[in-house]
């Protein structure tokens, strides 16, 4: 195998690897967007839960304290 063939093989390998890296970067970006979306959904759920729990607590009125 000549030097030019070896160089060509190396170049084609690098090009293939670059394509794979670009596809992986796109996949990672998509996953990051999904993670951020899920994080925001969890925050909204936590907020709704905290509001619901706060409304369930018995409220102390001044009438009960003065008695």
N, C-alpha and C positions, 0 to 999 in steps of 0.2 A: 504494500500500500504506500503510495507516494505521500509526500508531505502535504500537497494540495488537498488530497482526499481526507487526510486527518484534520486539516484546518476546516474543511467543509463540514465534516462530521461534528466538530466542536461547535461551529457556528450554528448548525441546525439544532443541536442540543440546547444551546443557549437560547435560541429563539423559542423553542418549545417550552423551556423552563419559564421564560418571560411571560408567555401566554398563560401558563398555569398560575403564575404569581398574580397576574392581573385578574384572572377569574376568581382566585381566592380572595383578593382584596375586595372585589365586588360582593362576594358572599359575606365577608366579614362586615362590610358596610350595612348590608341588609340585616344581618343579625343584630348589629348595634342599634339600628333603628327599631327593631322589634323589642329589644331589651329596654330601650328608653320608653317606648310606648307602654310596655308592661309595668315599668316603674311608675309612670304617671297614673296608670289605672290603680295600682296598689295604694298610692298616695290618696287618691280619691276615695277608695274603699276605707282606708284608715280614718280619713276625715269623717266620712258618713258614720262609721262605727263609733267614733269618739262623740259625735253630736248625739247619736242615739243613746249612748250610755249616759251622757251628761243629762239628758232629758229624763232618764229613768230614776235618777237619784232623788230621794225625798227632799223637798225644799223646806228649810227651817223658816217658820214665820215668826214674827215678833210676838204674836199672841201666845204661842207656846212657850217662848222664853220668859215672858213676864208672869206667867201663872205659877 
